[in-house]
Amino acid sequence: MDRFFFDINHVRYQLVTSNEGKPYNWIFLPGGPGADSCYFQSLISLLTLPGNAWFIDLPGSGGNIQIIPLGYNFDLWFEIFLPALKKFENVILVGHSFGGMFPLLFPELENILKGYVILNSAPSLWLEEAVAYSQRFKLPDLSSEMQDFTLNPNEQTFLVALDACMPYYFPPHTLEEGRRLLSQIPFQYLPAVWWQRKAVELNFSAKWVPERLPTLIVGGTYDCISPFTLFQRDKRFSRPNITLFNVENGGHCGWLENPNTFKKLFSDFQTKVLPVAVEGSC
């Protein structure tokens, strides 16, 4: 099933599955930022989700670049994010990497969402922890590639830096599969430049910790870009409504290594955490 539409703010929506059952709208927000949401297809193909599942791409991200003006100000994402979610009822947000970080800047989501799933993300600035955490795996040094991209951001330096990051994303046994996954999707460098600078400018740290909202936070032992240790040590996220789960042999896209684990995590989240029934639908 493929159904695209755009809103007035040039956010792109794609309906990818529609199943009978509770009328939820599962909204998948990709990482990067800059990665096209289509990489979630490798995850959603494993799942049976009640209601509708949507991929969304903010303007200038992934393949959603045709209709935005040259020099687009990515700070506008702060203004258009909540209106994008409010188009739907009974929203369960699934955010991966940046897609898990960005919503933590919006306390209003406590009263908008029905559930929140955070995959391989961070509650605070992550680079220092990523450098320290990665040392236990004796990974190749990527400081030169990252410095080149930081000092001279363009498509070529971005692609070189992204390739250098691959061993930090994926464990050895899924490294080539991970490379293929990310190499096949549109991935824009300008949003990555923006978030790299904006996160430091904001001294990024979660402004919102779900207080009552059913929340599942998943990490992976081999994810050296977004170490799960950041959530494990952040006492703000030690709450009865929040489940923390570390996938022992998982990388940054842990469903590649552990499809059955992710099936069970999402199934348990539906049946044990979410309400038995909700009223209304999109």
Wavefront OBJ file of the C-alpha trace (Angstrom):
o trace
v 0.000 0.000 0.000
v 1.388 3.388 -1.022
v -0.500 6.596 -0.420
v 1.405 9.870 -0.311
v 0.133 13.297 0.547
v 1.672 16.596 1.599
v 0.362 19.211 4.015
v 0.638 22.981 3.771
v 4.016 22.856 5.559
v 5.393 20.376 2.987
v 5.488 17.463 5.409
v 5.165 14.224 3.435
v 2.941 11.412 4.717
v 2.836 7.856 3.415
v 0.248 5.307 4.510
v 2.119 1.995 4.494
v -0.192 -0.455 6.259
v -3.820 -0.464 7.333
v -5.179 -3.247 9.514
v -8.401 -3.878 11.345
v -8.375 -3.496 15.081
v -7.995 -0.632 17.483
v -8.023 2.641 15.517
v -4.483 3.738 16.234
v -2.264 5.765 13.937
v 1.340 4.620 14.214
v 3.597 7.479 13.076
v 7.181 6.522 12.198
v 9.666 9.412 12.416
v 13.076 8.574 10.884
v 16.553 9.275 12.115
v 19.448 11.164 10.685
v 18.097 13.683 10.477
v 17.996 13.583 6.715
v 17.282 9.887 6.173
v 14.230 8.943 4.157
v 11.619 7.124 6.211
v 11.531 4.259 3.705
v 14.239 2.421 5.668
v 11.520 1.677 8.242
v 10.062 -0.762 5.706
v 12.581 -3.324 6.954
v 11.038 -2.953 10.426
v 7.367 -2.609 9.613
v 7.446 -5.715 7.423
v 8.004 -7.664 10.645
v 5.040 -6.192 12.505
v 1.274 -6.451 12.562
v 0.042 -3.121 13.860
v -3.615 -2.433 14.612
v -4.925 0.548 12.698
v -2.835 2.612 10.277
v 0.931 2.941 10.016
v 2.385 6.090 8.463
v 5.880 7.159 7.478
v 6.457 10.905 7.692
v 9.288 12.952 6.239
v 9.806 16.523 7.338
v 10.623 18.993 4.526
v 14.147 18.727 3.194
v 14.625 15.214 4.540
v 15.108 12.042 2.510
v 13.248 12.209 -0.767
v 11.073 15.101 0.415
v 13.142 17.863 -1.174
v 11.355 18.857 -4.371
v 9.011 21.575 -3.133
v 10.915 23.428 -0.424
v 12.700 26.706 -1.148
v 16.446 26.935 -1.573
v 18.068 27.722 1.767
v 15.207 26.225 3.765
v 15.440 27.082 7.475
v 15.295 23.797 9.365
v 14.373 25.658 12.560
v 10.880 25.585 11.048
v 10.736 21.933 12.025
v 10.090 23.120 15.584
v 6.940 24.892 14.363
v 5.517 22.232 12.073
v 6.144 19.062 14.086
v 3.186 19.242 16.474
v 0.696 20.282 13.756
v 1.833 17.248 11.741
v 0.967 14.877 14.580
v -2.291 16.645 15.421
v -3.657 15.694 12.015
v -4.246 12.231 13.474
v -6.127 10.769 16.412
v -4.871 8.064 18.757
v -1.253 8.567 17.744
v 1.497 6.170 18.720
v 4.798 7.763 17.784
v 7.760 5.558 16.835
v 10.959 7.589 16.657
v 14.354 6.246 15.659
v 17.646 7.999 16.490
v 16.982 11.714 15.787
v 13.327 10.728 15.472
v 13.438 9.713 19.122
v 15.407 12.744 20.327
v 13.454 15.522 18.644
v 10.072 14.730 20.259
v 11.682 14.915 23.710
v 11.783 18.699 23.196
v 7.955 18.893 23.150
v 6.257 18.463 26.565
v 2.900 18.957 24.833
v 3.158 15.393 23.542
v 2.171 14.050 26.962
v -1.424 14.977 26.140
v -1.310 14.306 22.390
v 0.082 10.783 22.126
v -1.390 7.428 23.152
v 2.020 5.780 23.217
v 5.667 6.429 22.426
v 8.366 4.049 21.180
v 11.964 5.309 21.121
v 14.472 3.245 19.159
v 18.249 3.701 19.400
v 18.215 7.298 20.486
v 19.465 9.540 23.303
v 18.014 11.814 26.002
v 20.960 14.229 25.929
v 24.076 15.143 23.954
v 25.513 11.851 22.829
v 28.864 12.336 21.083
v 31.104 12.260 24.153
v 29.418 9.102 25.403
v 29.590 7.563 21.917
v 33.356 8.101 21.773
v 33.881 6.565 25.217
v 31.470 3.686 24.678
v 32.881 2.700 21.278
v 36.359 2.140 22.741
v 35.302 -1.200 24.201
v 34.755 -2.527 20.665
v 38.095 -1.389 19.219
v 36.435 0.252 16.233
v 38.332 2.149 13.512
v 38.961 5.827 14.172
v 36.555 8.094 12.303
v 37.685 11.454 13.655
v 39.264 12.502 10.349
v 36.107 11.829 8.314
v 33.873 13.521 10.878
v 36.154 16.542 11.080
v 36.183 16.873 7.294
v 32.391 16.865 7.247
v 32.133 19.338 10.117
v 34.587 21.797 8.566
v 33.464 21.358 4.971
v 29.898 20.023 4.914
v 28.814 18.851 1.484
v 27.347 15.734 -0.041
v 30.713 14.083 -0.638
v 32.145 14.650 2.862
v 28.814 13.530 4.316
v 28.821 10.251 2.388
v 32.417 9.552 3.399
v 31.611 10.269 7.055
v 28.461 8.132 6.898
v 30.422 5.205 5.490
v 33.040 5.600 8.228
v 30.243 5.389 10.809
v 28.942 2.034 9.582
v 30.967 -0.123 12.051
v 29.559 2.112 14.814
v 26.000 1.438 13.627
v 26.117 -2.299 12.997
v 27.874 -5.305 14.566
v 30.230 -7.264 12.302
v 27.714 -9.945 11.338
v 25.189 -7.432 9.929
v 27.627 -4.761 8.771
v 27.177 -5.406 5.058
v 23.400 -5.744 5.385
v 23.364 -2.419 7.211
v 25.469 -0.776 4.530
v 23.014 -1.955 1.879
v 20.047 -0.716 3.887
v 21.384 2.822 4.294
v 22.982 3.052 0.854
v 19.637 2.441 -0.862
v 17.743 5.337 0.707
v 17.770 9.074 -0.055
v 19.819 10.716 2.710
v 20.234 14.505 2.759
v 23.218 16.110 4.481
v 21.761 19.585 5.176
v 19.435 18.420 7.974
v 22.385 16.576 9.522
v 24.462 19.769 9.496
v 21.582 21.676 11.052
v 20.996 19.178 13.896
v 24.710 18.803 14.597
v 24.855 22.531 15.301
v 21.391 22.954 16.819
v 21.856 20.179 19.367
v 25.016 21.841 20.673
v 23.394 25.279 20.616
v 20.495 23.950 22.690
v 22.780 21.851 24.908
v 20.304 19.153 23.979
v 18.595 17.418 26.866
v 15.069 16.086 27.129
v 12.580 18.792 28.074
v 9.904 16.139 28.376
v 9.996 12.808 30.148
v 6.719 10.924 29.707
v 4.950 11.024 33.067
v 1.988 8.711 32.437
v 2.252 7.927 28.738
v 3.088 4.270 27.965
v 6.642 4.446 26.648
v 9.046 1.819 25.325
v 12.731 2.709 24.910
v 14.921 0.221 23.042
v 18.682 0.245 22.612
v 21.368 -2.125 21.369
v 24.629 -3.273 22.860
v 26.454 -2.753 19.551
v 24.956 0.680 18.868
v 27.996 2.901 19.326
v 26.356 5.995 17.848
v 23.501 6.238 20.353
v 24.722 4.275 23.398
v 21.857 2.928 25.483
v 23.884 3.793 28.579
v 22.616 7.380 28.254
v 19.037 6.295 28.947
v 20.075 3.698 31.514
v 21.916 6.299 33.599
v 19.339 9.058 33.201
v 17.230 8.720 36.364
v 14.481 10.856 34.836
v 13.523 7.882 32.675
v 13.244 5.463 35.575
v 9.453 5.550 35.817
v 6.717 2.889 36.018
v 5.225 3.974 32.677
v 8.582 3.613 30.882
v 10.072 0.284 29.822
v 13.781 0.201 28.990
v 14.979 -2.739 26.905
v 18.503 -3.357 25.658
v 18.915 -5.790 22.758
v 22.085 -7.661 23.618
v 23.367 -8.272 20.086
v 21.572 -5.347 18.458
v 23.051 -2.435 16.562
v 21.596 0.937 15.582
v 18.811 -0.769 13.621
v 18.371 -3.651 16.010
v 15.557 -5.304 14.077
v 18.136 -6.431 11.498
v 19.868 -8.641 14.046
v 16.810 -9.481 16.150
v 13.564 -9.577 14.134
v 11.774 -11.861 16.585
v 12.720 -9.673 19.543
v 11.210 -6.643 17.845
v 8.052 -8.553 16.965
v 7.627 -9.420 20.636
v 8.480 -5.921 21.875
v 5.827 -4.334 19.666
v 3.309 -7.068 20.415
v 3.790 -6.668 24.164
v 3.547 -2.909 23.835
v 0.174 -3.288 22.144
v -1.395 -5.890 24.380
v 0.057 -5.133 27.797
v 0.738 -1.415 27.812
v -1.795 0.289 25.563
v -5.439 0.698 26.587
v -7.827 -2.072 25.617
v -9.871 0.279 23.421
v -9.870 3.849 22.201
v -12.563 5.911 20.573
v -12.373 7.544 17.153
v -9.916 7.287 14.290
v -8.149 9.459 11.782
l 1 2 3 4 5 6 7 8 9 10 11 12 13 14 15 16 17 18 19 20 21 22 23 24 25 26 27 28 29 30 31 32 33 34 35 36 37 38 39 40 41 42 43 44 45 46 47 48 49 50 51 52 53 54 55 56 57 58 59 60 61 62 63 64 65 66 67 68 69 70 71 72 73 74 75 76 77 78 79 80 81 82 83 84 85 86 87 88 89 90 91 92 93 94 95 96 97 98 99 100 101 102 103 104 105 106 107 108 109 110 111 112 113 114 115 116 117 118 119 120 121 122 123 124 125 126 127 128 129 130 131 132 133 134 135 136 137 138 139 140 141 142 143 144 145 146 147 148 149 150 151 152 153 154 155 156 157 158 159 160 161 162 163 164 165 166 167 168 169 170 171 172 173 174 175 176 177 178 179 180 181 182 183 184 185 186 187 188 189 190 191 192 193 194 195 196 197 198 199 200 201 202 203 204 205 206 207 208 209 210 211 212 213 214 215 216 217 218 219 220 221 222 223 224 225 226 227 228 229 230 231 232 233 234 235 236 237 238 239 240 241 242 243 244 245 246 247 248 249 250 251 252 253 254 255 256 257 258 259 260 261 262 263 264 265 266 267 268 269 270 271 272 273 274 275 276 277 278 279 280 281 282
